[in-house]
Amino acid sequence: MEYDGLVYQNSEAAFQAQKCIDRKDREQFTQLNPSEAKKAGRKVQLRKDWEAVKIQVMTEIVRAKFIQNQELAEMLIETNDAYLEEGNTWGDKVWGTVNGQGANNLGKILMQIRDELCARQNSSDN
């Protein structure tokens, strides 16, 4: 997937790279698989505004992922109006939920992008 002028192997790498202050540091993430990217993202010096921008950054990356991959976009659209929840067992209550508790920000982003894709599809059908 392409984001901010770089091509990443996956959206996790794109997201983790955005934690970096310097573009050269972001380039190091372009060839990493998701687990390598997550691990590397824990070791970078975070940009000062990271907490303020991380949800916006994730939204942009998820949007790019689905716009750039028609098959994935169709799969997301096919969830119709289902409530999407990023349930997990590793304790992430920011992006998902644990035992139903958490902010579920990734689920909310996916539902937002689904709505955008449906609106785009409806406007092109007319």
C-alpha positions in Angstrom: 0.0 0.0 0.0 1.1 3.6 -0.7 1.0 6.2 2.0 2.6 9.6 2.1 4.8 8.9 -0.9 6.2 5.5 0.3 5.1 2.0 -0.6 4.7 -0.3 2.4 4.1 -4.1 2.4 1.1 -3.7 4.8 -0.9 -1.1 6.7 0.8 -2.0 10.1 4.2 -1.0 8.7 2.7 2.2 7.3 1.2 3.1 10.6 4.3 2.3 12.7 6.4 4.3 10.3 4.4 7.4 11.0 5.6 7.4 14.6 9.0 8.4 13.3 10.1 12.1 13.1 12.4 11.7 10.1 11.3 10.4 6.7 14.5 8.4 6.3 13.5 6.5 9.4 10.0 5.8 7.9 11.6 4.3 4.8 13.1 1.5 7.0 9.5 0.3 7.5 8.7 -0.2 3.9 10.0 -3.8 3.7 8.8 -5.0 7.1 6.0 -7.6 7.7 3.3 -6.6 10.3 5.0 -8.2 13.3 8.4 -6.8 12.4 6.9 -3.4 12.0 5.1 -3.5 15.3 8.3 -4.5 17.1 10.3 -1.8 15.4 7.6 0.8 16.1 8.1 0.2 19.8 11.8 1.2 19.5 11.5 4.5 17.6 11.7 7.9 19.1 8.0 9.0 18.9 7.2 12.3 17.3 6.0 14.8 19.9 2.4 15.0 18.6 1.9 11.2 18.2 -0.8 10.9 20.9 -2.7 13.8 19.3 -2.5 12.5 15.7 -2.4 8.7 15.9 -6.1 8.2 15.3 -6.1 10.6 12.4 -3.1 8.8 11.0 -4.7 5.4 11.4 -7.9 6.7 9.7 -5.9 7.9 6.7 -3.9 4.6 6.4 -7.1 2.5 6.7 -8.8 4.7 4.1 -5.7 4.3 1.7 -5.7 0.6 2.3 -9.3 0.1 1.2 -9.2 2.7 -1.6 -6.1 1.0 -3.1 -7.5 -2.6 -2.8 -10.9 -3.1 -4.5 -11.2 -6.6 -3.2 -10.8 -5.5 0.4 -13.1 -2.6 -0.2 -15.8 -4.9 -1.4 -15.4 -7.2 1.6 -15.7 -4.3 3.9 -18.8 -3.0 2.1 -20.4 -6.4 2.3 -20.4 -6.1 6.1 -23.4 -3.7 5.5 -24.3 -2.0 8.7 -22.8 -4.6 11.1 -21.1 -3.3 14.2 -17.3 -3.9 13.8 -15.2 -4.6 16.8 -11.5 -5.2 17.1 -11.7 -7.8 19.9 -8.4 -9.0 21.2 -6.7 -10.9 24.0 -3.5 -9.0 24.2 -4.9 -6.1 26.2 -5.3 -3.4 23.5 -8.2 -1.2 24.7 -7.2 1.7 22.5 -7.6 0.2 19.1 -9.9 -2.6 20.2 -11.7 -4.2 23.1 -10.8 -6.8 25.7 -13.9 -8.7 26.9 -16.1 -6.0 25.5 -14.2 -3.2 27.2 -12.2 -0.6 25.3 -12.4 2.3 22.9 -12.6 0.1 19.7 -11.0 2.9 17.6 -10.0 0.5 14.8 -13.6 -0.8 14.6 -14.9 2.8 14.5 -12.5 3.7 11.8 -13.5 0.6 9.7 -17.2 1.5 10.0 -16.4 5.1 9.0 -14.4 4.0 6.0 -17.2 1.5 5.1 -19.7 4.4 5.1 -17.3 6.5 2.9 -16.9 3.6 0.4 -20.7 3.0 0.3 -21.3 6.7 -0.3 -18.6 6.8 -3.1 -20.1 3.6 -4.6 -23.6 5.1 -4.5 -22.5 8.4 -6.1 -20.8 6.6 -9.0 -23.9 4.5 -9.5 -26.0 7.6 -10.1 
